[in-house]
């Protein structure tokens, strides 16, 4: 059986945590920042966890970790 290829775009966007969940960066943080509050921009910096509904989709794209 052939090896399963990793989706390289997904590999650059998601990292697996120690508990097996996926870490992702938040959206809406790259431009038009003047109208966003300081608190909102600060919260964009922290990574988020992929929701449980989307986790199976992400794990299929990243079979090797």
N, CA, C and O atoms as a GROMACS GRO file, in nm:
protein
  260
    1UNK      N    1   0.083  -0.119   0.000
    1UNK     CA    2   0.000   0.000   0.000
    1UNK      C    3   0.088   0.126   0.000
    1UNK      O    4   0.189   0.129   0.070
    2UNK      N    5   0.052   0.229  -0.076
    2UNK     CA    6   0.136   0.348  -0.081
    2UNK      C    7   0.127   0.431   0.047
    2UNK      O    8   0.031   0.420   0.124
    3UNK      N    9   0.227   0.513   0.066
    3UNK     CA   10   0.227   0.604   0.180
    3UNK      C   11   0.120   0.710   0.161
    3UNK      O   12   0.086   0.745   0.048
    4UNK      N   13   0.066   0.761   0.272
    4UNK     CA   14  -0.034   0.868   0.266
    4UNK      C   15   0.040   1.001   0.268
    4UNK      O   16   0.126   1.024   0.352
    5UNK      N   17   0.006   1.088   0.173
    5UNK     CA   18   0.072   1.218   0.166
    5UNK      C   19   0.010   1.315   0.264
    5UNK      O   20  -0.111   1.316   0.285
    6UNK      N   21   0.095   1.397   0.324
    6UNK     CA   22   0.050   1.504   0.413
    6UNK      C   23   0.011   1.624   0.328
    6UNK      O   24   0.081   1.658   0.233
    7UNK      N   25  -0.099   1.688   0.363
    7UNK     CA   26  -0.138   1.813   0.298
    7UNK      C   27  -0.045   1.922   0.350
    7UNK      O   28  -0.052   1.960   0.467
    8UNK      N   29   0.043   1.973   0.264
    8UNK     CA   30   0.146   2.066   0.308
    8UNK      C   31   0.089   2.200   0.354
    8UNK      O   32   0.144   2.263   0.444
    9UNK      N   33  -0.021   2.243   0.294
    9UNK     CA   34  -0.084   2.368   0.338
    9UNK      C   35  -0.135   2.354   0.481
    9UNK      O   36  -0.120   2.446   0.561
   10UNK      N   37  -0.194   2.240   0.512
   10UNK     CA   38  -0.244   2.216   0.648
   10UNK      C   39  -0.129   2.201   0.747
   10UNK      O   40  -0.140   2.242   0.862
   11UNK      N   41  -0.019   2.142   0.703
   11UNK     CA   42   0.095   2.121   0.792
   11UNK      C   43   0.154   2.253   0.837
   11UNK      O   44   0.210   2.262   0.947
   12UNK      N   45   0.143   2.356   0.754
   12UNK     CA   46   0.195   2.488   0.790
   12UNK      C   47   0.100   2.564   0.882
   12UNK      O   48   0.140   2.660   0.948
   13UNK      N   49  -0.026   2.523   0.887
   13UNK     CA   50  -0.126   2.596   0.964
   13UNK      C   51  -0.160   2.533   1.098
   13UNK      O   52  -0.203   2.604   1.189
   14UNK      N   53  -0.142   2.404   1.113
   14UNK     CA   54  -0.182   2.332   1.234
   14UNK      C   55  -0.065   2.258   1.294
   14UNK      O   56   0.019   2.202   1.222
   15UNK      N   57  -0.059   2.256   1.428
   15UNK     CA   58   0.040   2.176   1.499
   15UNK      C   59  -0.037   2.093   1.603
   15UNK      O   60  -0.134   2.140   1.662
   16UNK      N   61   0.008   1.970   1.623
   16UNK     CA   62  -0.059   1.884   1.721
   16UNK      C   63  -0.003   1.914   1.861
   16UNK      O   64   0.117   1.931   1.878
   17UNK      N   65  -0.091   1.921   1.960
   17UNK     CA   66  -0.049   1.945   2.097
   17UNK      C   67  -0.012   1.812   2.162
   17UNK      O   68  -0.027   1.706   2.102
   18UNK      N   69   0.037   1.818   2.283
   18UNK     CA   70   0.075   1.696   2.353
   18UNK      C   71  -0.042   1.605   2.381
   18UNK      O   72  -0.025   1.483   2.388
   19UNK      N   73  -0.161   1.661   2.397
   19UNK     CA   74  -0.279   1.579   2.425
   19UNK      C   75  -0.349   1.530   2.299
   19UNK      O   76  -0.451   1.461   2.307
   20UNK      N   77  -0.294   1.565   2.182
   20UNK     CA   78  -0.351   1.515   2.057
   20UNK      C   79  -0.446   1.611   1.988
   20UNK      O   80  -0.498   1.579   1.881
   21UNK      N   81  -0.471   1.728   2.048
   21UNK     CA   82  -0.557   1.827   1.983
   21UNK      C   83  -0.473   1.906   1.883
   21UNK      O   84  -0.351   1.891   1.878
   22UNK      N   85  -0.539   1.990   1.804
   22UNK     CA   86  -0.466   2.070   1.706
   22UNK      C   87  -0.471   2.217   1.743
   22UNK      O   88  -0.576   2.270   1.779
   23UNK      N   89  -0.355   2.282   1.734
   23UNK     CA   90  -0.343   2.425   1.762
   23UNK      C   91  -0.348   2.499   1.630
   23UNK      O   92  -0.291   2.453   1.531
   24UNK      N   93  -0.416   2.614   1.629
   24UNK     CA   94  -0.425   2.696   1.508
   24UNK      C   95  -0.410   2.842   1.545
   24UNK      O   96  -0.428   2.879   1.661
   25UNK      N   97  -0.377   2.925   1.446
   25UNK     CA   98  -0.373   3.069   1.469
   25UNK      C   99  -0.509   3.128   1.436
   25UNK      O  100  -0.588   3.068   1.363
   26UNK      N  101  -0.537   3.245   1.490
   26UNK     CA  102  -0.668   3.307   1.471
   26UNK      C  103  -0.672   3.392   1.344
   26UNK      O  104  -0.570   3.444   1.299
   27UNK      N  105  -0.790   3.404   1.289
   27UNK     CA  106  -0.811   3.480   1.166
   27UNK      C  107  -0.837   3.627   1.199
   27UNK      O  108  -0.851   3.664   1.316
   28UNK      N  109  -0.843   3.710   1.096
   28UNK     CA  110  -0.878   3.854   1.104
   28UNK      C  111  -0.771   3.938   1.174
   28UNK      O  112  -0.802   4.044   1.228
   29UNK      N  113  -0.647   3.893   1.173
   29UNK     CA  114  -0.544   3.965   1.248
   29UNK      C  115  -0.441   4.034   1.160
   29UNK      O  116  -0.343   4.088   1.212
   30UNK      N  117  -0.459   4.033   1.028
   30UNK     CA  118  -0.350   4.077   0.941
   30UNK      C  119  -0.363   4.220   0.890
   30UNK      O  120  -0.261   4.286   0.870
   31UNK      N  121  -0.482   4.271   0.868
   31UNK     CA  122  -0.495   4.408   0.816
   31UNK      C  123  -0.624   4.471   0.865
   31UNK      O  124  -0.708   4.406   0.927
   32UNK      N  125  -0.639   4.601   0.837
   32UNK     CA  126  -0.750   4.685   0.889
   32UNK      C  127  -0.754   4.673   1.041
   32UNK      O  128  -0.857   4.639   1.100
   33UNK      N  129  -0.640   4.702   1.105
   33UNK     CA  130  -0.630   4.685   1.249
   33UNK      C  131  -0.669   4.811   1.326
   33UNK      O  132  -0.684   4.806   1.449
   34UNK      N  133  -0.687   4.924   1.257
   34UNK     CA  134  -0.715   5.049   1.329
   34UNK      C  135  -0.851   5.048   1.396
   34UNK      O  136  -0.868   5.108   1.502
   35UNK      N  137  -0.948   4.981   1.336
   35UNK     CA  138  -1.082   4.981   1.395
   35UNK      C  139  -1.103   4.870   1.498
   35UNK      O  140  -1.208   4.865   1.563
   36UNK      N  141  -1.004   4.783   1.515
   36UNK     CA  142  -1.016   4.675   1.613
   36UNK      C  143  -0.956   4.721   1.745
   36UNK      O  144  -0.855   4.791   1.748
   37UNK      N  145  -1.018   4.680   1.854
   37UNK     CA  146  -0.974   4.726   1.985
   37UNK      C  147  -0.840   4.663   2.022
   37UNK      O  148  -0.800   4.560   1.968
   38UNK      N  149  -0.774   4.727   2.116
   38UNK     CA  150  -0.644   4.678   2.161
   38UNK      C  151  -0.657   4.538   2.220
   38UNK      O  152  -0.573   4.452   2.197
   39UNK      N  153  -0.762   4.517   2.297
   39UNK     CA  154  -0.785   4.386   2.359
   39UNK      C  155  -0.807   4.278   2.254
   39UNK      O  156  -0.755   4.167   2.266
   40UNK      N  157  -0.884   4.311   2.151
   40UNK     CA  158  -0.912   4.214   2.044
   40UNK      C  159  -0.785   4.178   1.968
   40UNK      O  160  -0.763   4.061   1.936
   41UNK      N  161  -0.702   4.277   1.938
   41UNK     CA  162  -0.577   4.252   1.867
   41UNK      C  163  -0.481   4.168   1.952
   41UNK      O  164  -0.409   4.083   1.901
   42UNK      N  165  -0.480   4.194   2.082
   42UNK     CA  166  -0.394   4.118   2.173
   42UNK      C  167  -0.437   3.971   2.178
   42UNK      O  168  -0.354   3.881   2.186
   43UNK      N  169  -0.569   3.947   2.173
   43UNK     CA  170  -0.619   3.809   2.178
   43UNK      C  171  -0.592   3.733   2.049
   43UNK      O  172  -0.592   3.609   2.050
   44UNK      N  173  -0.570   3.803   1.939
   44UNK     CA  174  -0.535   3.735   1.814
   44UNK      C  175  -0.400   3.664   1.825
   44UNK      O  176  -0.375   3.567   1.754
   45UNK      N  177  -0.313   3.713   1.914
   45UNK     CA  178  -0.179   3.657   1.924
   45UNK      C  179  -0.178   3.517   1.980
   45UNK      O  180  -0.093   3.436   1.943
   46UNK      N  181  -0.272   3.487   2.072
   46UNK     CA  182  -0.271   3.354   2.133
   46UNK      C  183  -0.326   3.251   2.037
   46UNK      O  184  -0.423   3.279   1.966
   47UNK      N  185  -0.269   3.133   2.032
   47UNK     CA  186  -0.324   3.028   1.947
   47UNK      C  187  -0.454   2.974   2.004
   47UNK      O  188  -0.479   2.982   2.124
   48UNK      N  189  -0.537   2.920   1.916
   48UNK     CA  190  -0.664   2.860   1.956
   48UNK      C  191  -0.657   2.710   1.928
   48UNK      O  192  -0.567   2.663   1.859
   49UNK      N  193  -0.754   2.637   1.981
   49UNK     CA  194  -0.764   2.494   1.957
   49UNK      C  195  -0.871   2.470   1.852
   49UNK      O  196  -0.978   2.532   1.856
   50UNK      N  197  -0.843   2.381   1.757
   50UNK     CA  198  -0.941   2.348   1.654
   50UNK      C  199  -1.061   2.283   1.721
   50UNK      O  200  -1.045   2.201   1.811
   51UNK      N  201  -1.182   2.320   1.677
   51UNK     CA  202  -1.304   2.269   1.740
   51UNK      C  203  -1.316   2.118   1.720
   51UNK      O  204  -1.258   2.062   1.627
   52UNK      N  205  -1.391   2.055   1.807
   52UNK     CA  206  -1.406   1.909   1.800
   52UNK      C  207  -1.475   1.865   1.671
   52UNK      O  208  -1.452   1.753   1.624
   53UNK      N  209  -1.560   1.952   1.613
   53UNK     CA  210  -1.628   1.918   1.489
   53UNK      C  211  -1.531   1.917   1.370
   53UNK      O  212  -1.550   1.840   1.276
   54UNK      N  213  -1.428   2.001   1.374
   54UNK     CA  214  -1.332   2.011   1.263
   54UNK      C  215  -1.209   1.924   1.280
   54UNK      O  216  -1.132   1.907   1.186
   55UNK      N  217  -1.189   1.869   1.398
   55UNK     CA  218  -1.069   1.789   1.425
   55UNK      C  219  -1.054   1.668   1.332
   55UNK      O  220  -0.943   1.644   1.286
   56UNK      N  221  -1.160   1.592   1.303
   56UNK     CA  222  -1.142   1.478   1.210
   56UNK      C  223  -1.094   1.521   1.072
   56UNK      O  224  -1.014   1.451   1.010
   57UNK      N  225  -1.142   1.635   1.024
   57UNK     CA  226  -1.100   1.684   0.892
   57UNK      C  227  -0.953   1.720   0.891
   57UNK      O  228  -0.882   1.689   0.796
   58UNK      N  229  -0.909   1.786   0.997
   58UNK     CA  230  -0.768   1.827   1.005
   58UNK      C  231  -0.680   1.704   1.020
   58UNK      O  232  -0.573   1.698   0.959
   59UNK      N  233  -0.721   1.607   1.099
   59UNK     CA  234  -0.637   1.488   1.121
   59UNK      C  235  -0.625   1.403   0.996
   59UNK      O  236  -0.526   1.332   0.980
   60UNK      N  237  -0.724   1.408   0.906
   60UNK     CA  238  -0.711   1.335   0.779
   60UNK      C  239  -0.607   1.401   0.688
   60UNK      O  240  -0.539   1.334   0.610
   61UNK      N  241  -0.594   1.534   0.700
   61UNK     CA  242  -0.496   1.605   0.617
   61UNK      C  243  -0.355   1.587   0.671
   61UNK      O  244  -0.257   1.601   0.598
   62UNK      N  245  -0.343   1.555   0.801
   62UNK     CA  246  -0.212   1.540   0.865
   62UNK      C  247  -0.199   1.399   0.924
   62UNK      O  248  -0.202   1.384   1.046
   63UNK      N  249  -0.184   1.297   0.842
   63UNK     CA  250  -0.183   1.160   0.894
   63UNK      C  251  -0.060   1.127   0.977
   63UNK      O  252  -0.066   1.038   1.061
   64UNK      N  253   0.051   1.199   0.956
   64UNK     CA  254   0.175   1.164   1.025
   64UNK      C  255   0.209   1.258   1.140
   64UNK      O  256   0.324   1.264   1.183
   65UNK      N  257   0.112   1.331   1.188
   65UNK     CA  258   0.141   1.417   1.301
   65UNK      C  259   0.122   1.561   1.268
   65UNK      O  260   0.144   1.647   1.354
   0.00000   0.00000   0.00000
